[in-house]
Amino acid sequence: MSLLSLNDVSVAYGPNTILKDLNLTVEKGELLSLLGPSGCGKTTTLRLIAGFLQAKTGQFLFNAKDYTRLPINKRHFGFVFQNYALFPHLTVFDNIAFGLRLRKMDKKTIEKKIKAILQVVNLTGFEKRFPAELSGGQRQRVAIARALVIEPDLLLFDEPLSNLDANLRVTMREEIRRIQQELGITAIYVSHDQEECFSISDKVAILNHGMIEQIDQPKKIYRYPKSEFVAQFIGFKNFITCSKRANDGNDVVFSTAHGQFRTTPNADVQSETSLKLAIRPDDIELCAPADAKTAGENFLTGQIQLSTFLGKAYQYKVLTPLGVFHVNCGSETEPLAVGTTIHLFFPMDKLVNVD
């Protein structure tokens, strides 16, 4: 049985429904990320689990107990906020000790627990410092330590790294994953950053308008998005709308007015009716017009409209009879000139059928 389960949960702010019949399960020891654009319902889901919000309909079960109407002070959960929420007038020690003192623990136990948790978050020796004397990353570690020291049943993160610079975000997400795995704690992590979620999560749930579009392991979502929304959100910029489809052995062949596209389907996500294909800019190959292999399936001829330098690659905007495609090509070679006619090859194992 799952540790946490939301069953047909709906949440509304006045007449506005934010979550609609949402179903979600989290296993013990798992780190699940809620990913999606602003307004998709991910923070609302987290606040519902924490107890800050009440469900309009549905049920929330935790460890086989009904938490749907359980007050927030009865839920033994730790919460790490986006803005740290540290007390500026208290030292690191006293900030971390705050929850323990509320639980009436004795002084000796508090000191023992704080010493241990400071080692976990690599802040030993910072006990007497105040938040103003710490870097952003150190403040976030204090916030994590404060949430962990009470030994919560569940740890909740609400975009904890959004206030940090890019390099520090990478360091801190590695720390969060290390701490979560070291302690074996169950965690739910909210972010709008795909790379951040994919790098630390056991599973990712992608939300759109209060509903989960797809939930799976990061590598499966990255390779096989189920819907056009998920594909666009995780970096698929090219889509082909086809007129019909037919099975050919283990392959599926999609037809358009300007050629056919053969794909290798994935049984877990393959639609049986969708006529839309998606492919990443990195996965389309460029071929010179004189290349003999350009005859047959999975090819389009186009003309370069725009060339953009991205650092590790040039991105070309290519106009074809099926529309505009974005294609990335390594920056080690000279860029192709605007107006150049080029063939695009779509590898069959890189094309994904999406709803």
LINNOR-V81599 format. One record per residue. RES is the residue in three letters. OMEGA is omega as a letter, one per 40 degrees, with the letter a starting at -180 (NA if undefined). Layout:
res=<RES	RES>
omega=<OMEGA	OMEGA>
//
This chain:
res=<MET	SER	LEU	LEU	SER	LEU	ASN	ASP	VAL	SER	VAL	ALA	TYR	GLY	PRO	ASN	THR	ILE	LEU	LYS	ASP	LEU	ASN	LEU	THR	VAL	GLU	LYS	GLY	GLU	LEU	LEU	SER	LEU	LEU	GLY	PRO	SER	GLY	CYS	GLY	LYS	THR	THR	THR	LEU	ARG	LEU	ILE	ALA	GLY	PHE	LEU	GLN	ALA	LYS	THR	GLY	GLN	PHE	LEU	PHE	ASN	ALA	LYS	ASP	TYR	THR	ARG	LEU	PRO	ILE	ASN	LYS	ARG	HIS	PHE	GLY	PHE	VAL	PHE	GLN	ASN	TYR	ALA	LEU	PHE	PRO	HIS	LEU	THR	VAL	PHE	ASP	ASN	ILE	ALA	PHE	GLY	LEU	ARG	LEU	ARG	LYS	MET	ASP	LYS	LYS	THR	ILE	GLU	LYS	LYS	ILE	LYS	ALA	ILE	LEU	GLN	VAL	VAL	ASN	LEU	THR	GLY	PHE	GLU	LYS	ARG	PHE	PRO	ALA	GLU	LEU	SER	GLY	GLY	GLN	ARG	GLN	ARG	VAL	ALA	ILE	ALA	ARG	ALA	LEU	VAL	ILE	GLU	PRO	ASP	LEU	LEU	LEU	PHE	ASP	GLU	PRO	LEU	SER	ASN	LEU	ASP	ALA	ASN	LEU	ARG	VAL	THR	MET	ARG	GLU	GLU	ILE	ARG	ARG	ILE	GLN	GLN	GLU	LEU	GLY	ILE	THR	ALA	ILE	TYR	VAL	SER	HIS	ASP	GLN	GLU	GLU	CYS	PHE	SER	ILE	SER	ASP	LYS	VAL	ALA	ILE	LEU	ASN	HIS	GLY	MET	ILE	GLU	GLN	ILE	ASP	GLN	PRO	LYS	LYS	ILE	TYR	ARG	TYR	PRO	LYS	SER	GLU	PHE	VAL	ALA	GLN	PHE	ILE	GLY	PHE	LYS	ASN	PHE	ILE	THR	CYS	SER	LYS	ARG	ALA	ASN	ASP	GLY	ASN	ASP	VAL	VAL	PHE	SER	THR	ALA	HIS	GLY	GLN	PHE	ARG	THR	THR	PRO	ASN	ALA	ASP	VAL	GLN	SER	GLU	THR	SER	LEU	LYS	LEU	ALA	ILE	ARG	PRO	ASP	ASP	ILE	GLU	LEU	CYS	ALA	PRO	ALA	ASP	ALA	LYS	THR	ALA	GLY	GLU	ASN	PHE	LEU	THR	GLY	GLN	ILE	GLN	LEU	SER	THR	PHE	LEU	GLY	LYS	ALA	TYR	GLN	TYR	LYS	VAL	LEU	THR	PRO	LEU	GLY	VAL	PHE	HIS	VAL	ASN	CYS	GLY	SER	GLU	THR	GLU	PRO	LEU	ALA	VAL	GLY	THR	THR	ILE	HIS	LEU	PHE	PHE	PRO	MET	ASP	LYS	LEU	VAL	ASN	VAL	ASP>
omega=<i	i	a	a	i	a	i	a	i	i	i	i	a	a	a	i	a	i	a	i	a	i	a	i	i	a	i	i	a	i	i	i	i	a	i	a	i	i	a	i	a	i	i	i	a	a	i	i	a	a	i	a	i	i	i	i	i	a	i	i	i	a	i	i	a	i	a	a	a	a	a	a	i	i	a	a	i	a	i	a	i	a	i	i	i	i	a	a	a	i	i	i	a	i	a	a	a	a	i	i	i	a	i	i	a	a	a	i	i	a	i	a	a	i	a	a	i	i	a	a	i	i	i	a	a	a	a	a	i	a	a	a	a	i	i	i	i	i	a	i	i	i	i	i	i	i	a	a	i	a	a	i	a	i	a	a	i	a	a	a	a	i	a	i	a	a	a	i	i	i	a	i	i	i	i	i	i	a	a	a	a	a	a	a	i	a	i	a	i	i	i	a	a	a	i	a	a	a	a	a	i	i	i	i	i	a	i	i	i	i	i	i	a	i	a	i	a	a	i	i	a	a	a	i	a	a	i	i	i	i	i	a	a	i	i	a	a	a	i	i	a	a	i	a	i	i	i	a	i	a	i	a	i	a	i	i	a	i	a	a	i	a	i	a	i	a	a	a	a	i	i	a	a	i	a	i	i	i	i	i	a	a	i	a	i	i	i	a	a	a	a	a	a	i	i	a	i	i	i	i	a	a	a	i	a	i	a	i	a	a	a	a	i	i	i	i	a	i	a	i	i	i	a	i	i	a	i	a	a	a	a	i	i	a	i	a	i	a	a	i	a	i	i	i	a	a	a	a	i	i	a	i	a	i	NA>
//
